[in-house]
Amino acid sequence: MIRNAQVLPLRLRALGLAGRAHSDPARVAAHFLALQGQDFWAARWALGLRSGAGEEAVRAAFDCGDLVRGWPMRGTLHVMAAADALWLQRLDWELSGAGAAERRLADLPHSPRDWSRALDAAAEALDAGPLSRAELVAVAARALAARGAGGGADRALAAGREARADVGTGAARTGGAGGAARPSGALAAAGTRGADRAPGGSDSGRAGGPSAAGGEASGARREMPRGVPAGQTWGAQSPEQRMARRLLTHLVGAGIAVFGPTRGTEQLLALAETWIPAPRRLDLEEALAEIATGFVRSHGPATERDLARWAGRSLGEARRGIAAAGDRVVRVPGENGVEWLVAPDALDAPQDWDAPGANNVGATGARVLGSAGAGVAAGHDGLVPGANNASAIDGIVPGGKDGIGHRAQGVPGLGVRLLPAFDEHVLGYANRSAQLRPADEPLVVPGRNGVFKPTVTVDGVAVGTWSAPGPAATARLGGDRPVPISVAPFDRARGRKLGRRALAAAAQEYAAYLGRPGAEVALPSHNA
């Protein structure tokens, strides 16, 4: 039996936040099967946090083809090990997307035949090398314009090749391809919006601000329509923006392209058949089984409803996957009739909770500031006794059908962590109240708008949010400047439980990931 008090500790280990099973970012992604990735900056930090790899190493995993991003479920971008990307995307496309593809073209001023040729032109352009979103949109737009002018199919494809030549040779397989021309106007905006984000959700280099689209879903309901550019609302887009969204939907959703290497702060699209030389191939039952296995391995203990929500599949499909997984998914009774899904070896893992990161990273170079700017050295004692271990924060194990509302403590010794926006720790569950109090959810997802803020956790339980500059702003700081981090506790009581030494160590962990010498953490005045 799994007791309610065991749920959070077991989840933290499965999530890679208590003990480190993999030191390679690609193996972390394979462990999760699909890791939340609609915010590219946050997704890279999620991989670095769990593997111990720095930002350069994580980017290198994308640039060499080990990691890709795509839309494998819920119409939301995820990071995947390259070998898993195509079967995941094609499964979702076949079960959810392909039948609606023609209906989604109804609001575009192009015939299905013209649109098909534009897609062919885009795919042919990608065959010569990776392209940015804006560059790919320009290729398709020129092909559509040529066809609309009566040039015929050959002229449309030729126009696509000409546009491909205009935007340069694209990125080499190892990454950078600076200097490629970029289209201007509405198409450029439609193709590039939301390319990279700050931990607080900003793409402008400021802490805080709006983040990438990708809301909550329940069961098979999509978080947002596939490919909606960040900051745009569904149904309030120009024809150019709708065309850009449809283009990416078809190319990536159907497994023709993936988001692969990087150029500056942007991730480029690559032709899947050349970028992924050895994809796994699974039939429907194997795919559903693999999804169930991967989710339970990386999130358990979890329920059937958790699986259905995460995968964006019906409860019946989730149960099919569990059945097909056989002994790779184990049903274990919980208290009050709850049935948990866990990996077969989950309950045999050692309970020492040797957490990488916050408690084991030296805090040299990191300091905590009050709102007035008064510095507190990292070595200063915490605000509460035993601050470097943090103090246990009450969480709530799911109630109702998913639990009994039993109060469970965090895991002593894990300390303070700065988790990314959209992290699986929160977003990976239909009911996440073991690690986030239901009353606090509006502070993490304001207005239930689908934008999940980065969270601060103490012993695995969320106690606040945080923000920091995006990649461009961080680069402008200069090599010897500390990273500015702003922390907003949910309330004064829990803010006081953020021991300064433990918080400084968590900030130093993030600074070390970025290759920076240290960090400065700003707290509200009542925590100074």
N, C-alpha and C positions, 0 to 999 in steps of 0.2 A: 504493500500500500504506500502511496505517496501522501504524506501529511501536508497540510496547507503551508506549514512553515518551511517545507522543503522546496516549494515551487519556485520561488525567486532564486535561491542559490543554484538550483539545477538549470534554470533558464540562463543565468549569467554565464555559467560554464559553456552551455551550448552556443551562446551568442558570442563567445570569444572575449568576454569581458571579465572573466575570472580564470586565469590560467591561459596560456598561449599554446594552442595546438600546432599552429603553422606560422613559419617566419617568412613565407613567400606570399606576396599579395595575390597572385593567381591561385594559389592553393586555398587562401581564405575565400575567394570568390567561388571556387569549386565546392567548398564546404557548405556555403549558403545556397548554392545552385544559382540563385539570382539575388543580388544585393541591391537595395534601393539606390537609384542612381539618377533621379531627375535633376538633382543639383550636383553637377560634376565635381565642384570643389569639395562639397561635403562628402561625396562618395569616395573621393581619394583619401580624405582624412579618415573615413570609416575603415578603409583598407590599411592605412598606416597605423592607426590606433591598435588594430587587432594583430598586425604582423610585426610591428616594430620597425618597419621600413620607412625611410624618409620620403618626402615628396618627390624627389628626383627618381628614386627607385620605383615608386608607384607609377609615375608618368612613363618611365621606361618600359614597364610591363604593358602599357597600352601601345607604346610606339613600336615594340617588337612583335606585337600580335598575340601576346599571351592573354590579354584582357580586351573585351569589347563592351560596348553598350548597345542596347536595343530595347524594343518593346515586347517583352515576352509574356506580360500579363497585366491586366487592369488598365491598359492604355497608358502605362507609366514606364519611364525609362528605368532600366536596371543594369547593373554591371554583372557580367557573366564571364566565366572562363571561356575562351574562344571556342573550344570543342563543343560546348553545350549551347551556344547561342542559336544555331540554326534550327535545331529540332524544337527548342523552346518557342522560338518566334513563329515557326511554321505551324506548330500545334495550336497556338493561340489564334493565328491567322485563319486556320481551317475551321476551328470551333467557333470563333467569334467574329472574325473580320472579313473573310473572303466573300461570304454571302451578302454582306452589306456594302461591299466595295463599290458596286455600280450605283447604289442609292446615294452614296456619299459624293458621287460625281454630279449629282443632279443640280447643284447650285453653282457649277462652273460653266462658263460660256464656251465649252468645247465638247465635241462629240466623243463618245467612247473610243472610236477609231483614232481620232487625232490624239487623244490622251494616251492611248497605247503607244503611239509612235513617239510621243514626247518621253515616255518612260524608256523606250528603246534607246533614244538618243542619250538620256541620262546614264543608262547602264553602259552604253558604249564609251561615254566620256570617262566613267569610273574605271573602265578597263585599262586606261592609260595611267591611272594613278589616283590616289585619294584626293578629294576635293572638299572644300568647306560647304556649308549649307548654302550660302549666298552664291557661290560659284556653280553649284549643281542646279540651283533654281534658275540661274541665268541660262544655262545650257537648255533646260526644258522650255523656258520661256521663248528662247529664240527658235527652237524647233516648232513650238506651237504657232508663233508668229509667221514662220515660213509656210507652214501648212495652211494657215488661215488666209495667206496671200495667194493661195492657189498654186503653190510650188510643188505639191505632191509629196509622197512619202520620201523619195530620194532626196528632195531638197530639204525636207525637215531634218533628216538624219545628217545631211551635210551641214546644215545650219548648227546643229548640235555640236558637230566636230569643230566647226569654226569658233563657236563660243568656248569650247574646251581649250582650243589653242589660245584664245584671247586671255583666259584666266591663268595661263601658265602651265607648267608641267605637273603641278600638284606635289604632294609630299612623297618622298621616297619611303620605302618600307620602314626605315629606321626613324622616321619622324619628319623633322623640320622641312618646310618648303616656303621660306619667307619670300616676300616680294611678289607674290601672285596678285594680279589685279583683282579688284573687288567691284561688283556692280553697285550702282548708286540708286537712290530712291526707294520706293516702297518695296520692291523685290529684295533689295539688300536687307532692309529692316526685317522683312518677313523671314529671311533665311538665317539671320544671325542672332536674333533676339534670344537671350537666355543661354548663351554659349557657356558661361562660367559664372559661378556665384560665390559670394563670401559666406563664411560660416553663419552669419546672421541673416543671410538671404539676399544681400545686396550685390548687384553686378556693377556698381559704380565705384567700388572701393571703400565705401563708408560702412561702418558697423550698422547692423539693422537693415530695415528697408524691406521691400517686397521680394519674394522668392519665386522659384520656378513653379509652374502649374503642376498639380498632381494632388488631388484631394483624397479624402477618405472614401473607402468603398465598403459595402457590406455584401458578403456572398459574391455573386457574379457581377454585381453592379460596377461599372467602370468608374475609376477615380475622376478622369476627365477624358473627353474624346481624344483619341490618339493623335499626338503631334501638335496639340494646340500650342502656339508660341507663348512663352511666359509673359504674363502681364496682359494677355488678351482674353476677352471673354468669348465663350462659345456663342456664335450667332451675331457677333459685332465686329466682323473682320472684312477687310477689303477683298476683292477678287484675287489680288496678288497674294495676300496672306493665306487665303483659302487654298490657292493653287500650291503654295509652298508646303502647307500642311498636308495636302493630299499626296504630294510628291514623296515626302518623307514617309508618310504612312504606307504607301505602296512599296517603296523600295526596301525599307527596313522591315516592315511588318511581314512582307512576303518572303523575307530571307534573301533578297537580292543584294542588299547592302547592309553594312553595320557601321556604327560609330567606332573608329579605330584609333589611328595615331593622332598626335596633337601637333598644333602649330601655334606657338604663343599660348594664349589662354583658351584657344578654341580646339574642339575635337573634330577631326575631319571624318568624312564618310569614305568607306572603302568598299570595293566590290567583294562580296562575301566569298565567292568561289575561288578567288586568288588570295584573299587575306587570311582565310581559314583553310589551310591545306588538308586538314584531317578532321573533319567534323564527325561527331557521333551521329548515328542514324538509328532512330527508335520508332517502333510502330506505336499505335495509340495506347494500347495497354501498358507497354513498357514505359511510355512517356508519363502516363498518369501515375504509375508506380514510382518512377524516379522523382517526380514532383513531391509526392507524399513523403518519400524517404528523405529527400533533401531538406524539406521544411522541418520535419520532426527532428532530424539530426542537428539542425542549426537553431531551433526554437523551442524544443520540448523542455518540460512538459507543456503540451498544448492540447486543444480540443479539436474535434472535427470541424467545428465552426471557425476556429482560428485558421485551419488549413484552407477551407473554402474561401474565406475572405482574402487570405494572402495570395492564393493562386488565381483569384478571380473566376473561380469555377463554381458550379452548383454544388450543393451539399451531396447530391447523388454522385456526381463525378469525383468529389473528394473521397467518398466512401469506396468507389471503384478503385481509386488509386491506392487506398489503404489495403484493400483486399489483395490487389495485384502485388503489393510490396511484400506480402508474406511475412516472414520472420524479421524483416528489416525494420518493421514498425511494430511496437509492442503496446498493447492496451493494458494499463495498470489502473486499478481502482483507486479512487481518492476518497476523501471524507464526504459523507452525506450523498453517496451515490454518484459522485463525479467520476468520469472515466477520462484518464489522461493518456495521451499518445507520447511515447518516448522511444529513443533509440535503444536497441537491446543492451548496450553496455553503459547506458547513462547512469544507472544506479550503482554501478560498480566502480565509478570514478572516485579517486581519492578526494576527501573533503577538506583539503588543506587550503584551498582558495588562494594560492600564491599568485596574486594579481600582478601582471606586468604594469609598468607605468607609474601611476601617481604615487604610490608608497615607496617605489624602488628607484625613482628618478631623483637625482640630486637637484635641489632647488636653486643652485648657484645661478645668479643672473635673473631670477624671477622675484618679483616683489608685489605685495598687495597694497593698493592705495585706497584711501577714503575719497569721498566725493570732493573734498577740499584739496586733494592732491598730496596729503601728508603721507610720505612713504613709510612702509613697515617692512623691515628686512625679512627675507625669506626664512631666516633661522629663528625669528621671533616665535615665542610660544603661541599656540593657537588660542582661540577665544574660549574654548572649553577644554577641560582636561582630556588628555589623550587625543589631541586634535589631529595628529598625523595619521591616526587610525580612523578618524572621524567618529561620530557617535551614531548609534543605531537610529535609523529613521523608520517610523512605522509605514508600512505599505499595506495594501488591502488585497487579499487574494480574491479573484472574481467571485461574485455572488450569483444567485439565481441558477440558471441552467449550467453555468460554468464554474460554480464554486459556492461557498457558503458565507462569504463576507468575513471570514476570519482575518484578524489583524496579524500580519507577519512582519517581523523586523528585517531590516537589511542585513547584509552579510558583513559582520565585523571584520575590519582589516582591509577592505577594498579601498577605503578612502574616497577621495574626491576625484571625479573624472569629468572631462569636458567632451560630451558626445556630440556628434555632428547633427545637423538638421536632417530630418527624415530618417533618423537611424532606426534600424530594425528593433532596437531595444523598446521603442515605443510603437512604431508603425507596423511591426510584424504581427500584431495580435488584434483580434476582434475586441477582446476585453483585456486591456493592459493594466488593470488596476493593481496587480501585484507589484508593479514598478512605478506607477503614476497614479496618484489619488484622483478619482473621478472629478472631484471639485477643482483640481488643478488643470484639467485638460483644456479649458478655455484659455489658459495662460500659455499653453504650448501650441494650440491650434486656435487662434483667435477667430471667433465667429464660425468655427468649423469650416473655414475657407479652404482647407486642404493644404495649407502651408504650415509645415511642422517646424517649429523653431529648434535650434540646438539646445540641448538640455545639460544642466549641471546635475550630477548624481552624487550622493553620499551613500556609500555601501550598497550601491546598485539601485537606489530609489531616487527619482527625480525630485530636486528641491528648488530648481530655478532654471533660468535660461541664460544664455551668454551670446556675445557677438564679437566679431573681430574683422579687420579689413579684408577685402578680397585680394586676389593674386596680384593685380596691377598695383594697388595701393601698397601692399606689402613690399613689392619690389622697389617702390619709390622711397621706402623708409631708409635705405642705405644699409650696408652690411653690418654696422655696429649698433644699430638702433633696436631696442627691444620691441616686441610685438605688443601693441595695445589691445587689451581684452577687457570687455565690460561684462560684469556679472550682475544679473537681476534675480535675487532670491524671490520665491513665491510670496514669502512674508517675512517679517522681522525675526520671528522665533527660529525659523529654519535657516535664515541668513546667519544667525549667530552660531549655528552648528557648523558652519563652514570654517573650520580651523584654518588660520592663515598659512600655516606651514604646509598643510595638505593641499590647500588651494594653490599656493605658489608652486608646489610640485606638479600639480595637474597642468598649470599654465606652462611650466618648463617642458613638460612632455610634449605639448603642442608646439612650442617654440623649437624644440629639438627636431620634431618632424619637419618643420619648415627650414631647418638648417640655420636658425637664428640664434644669437647668443643668449637671449633671455626674453622675458615678457613682463609687462606691467599690468596688473589687474585692478580695475576700478570697481569699487563696491559702493552701494548707497551709504550715505553718511551714518545711518544708524548701525552699520556694521563696521565702521572704521575703528 
